[in-house]
């Protein structure tokens, strides 16, 4: 049996000071990625990854570039060992390294696009906070209810929106302060185990980010999105993307639409299960291990585990 790999790319929140330092030191290919990103952006990327205080690193304009660089560096290190993606999907921001992995965006373009996305989202979140001082919109993680129930709750509350369908046990809402307060009460009444407000800069993946989507659409006008060379799955539809044009539209839409991660996982699992001629490994190619953890909560996670690849040791063990 031939070996094939499905790559999962993490989103914003995976950033930590010092990430991938051991990988860059162990793999010249990874260092080349860091150096190339520095050339494209004119920024000190090593300082961004390894020295920036966590509070600054958490800003959208810093974290999005840092995480994307880390994912691309890990991908380059894996490629040096003959490990390349046969299909790809990414969570929110992670969809951009997935676009590169699928050949939709060039290396230089994906970096330039992510820089624009991070700046736009940071600016819009700052404006939202300024306009709603002390009562800013945000996000709420609901634990212990199925995604369909949480979507139903959000649909009945003004200012509350399903934002991240993470797993059968966890769904994140975005919304106004009042909308989230009502949603938290409704979720607890419906039997939620917990409802936790998230420390995020804004109401991501909801209609409240429309200004960011409008600005990002303009920013993308000069970039070419070609058709994918490998299967790629969309946050917006939860299905396979077949055209670059559709990928470009989704890149804008997913700022205001929920991340249908559970749907993507199901489609990927069906693809793997339907391929009896190859041996598949699911890899989380980026900092952290959130996505491999979510994959482990699925009905197929035990039979087909996902491997978090975020250290030189993990890469060498494959």
SULVEN-V135663 format. One line per field, one symbol per residue. phi: phi as a letter, one per 40 degrees, with the letter a starting at -180 (. if undefined). A space follows every 10 residues. Layout:
# SULVEN-V135663
phi->???
This chain:
# SULVEN-V135663
phi->.ccbbbbbbc bdhccacgcf ccccccbdcc cccdcccccc cgbccccdcb bcddcccccd ccccccccdc cccccccccc bgbbccaaab cfddcccccc dcgcbcdccc ccccdccccc cccccccccc cbdgaccabb cbbgbcdccc ccccccbcgb acbbccacba bbbbicdccc cccccccccc hccabbcccb caccfadcbc dcccccdccc dcbcbccccb dbbccccgbc cbbcdccccc dccccbbccc ccccdccccc ccccbccbbb bcbccicgac ccccdccccb cccbccbcbb bccccccc
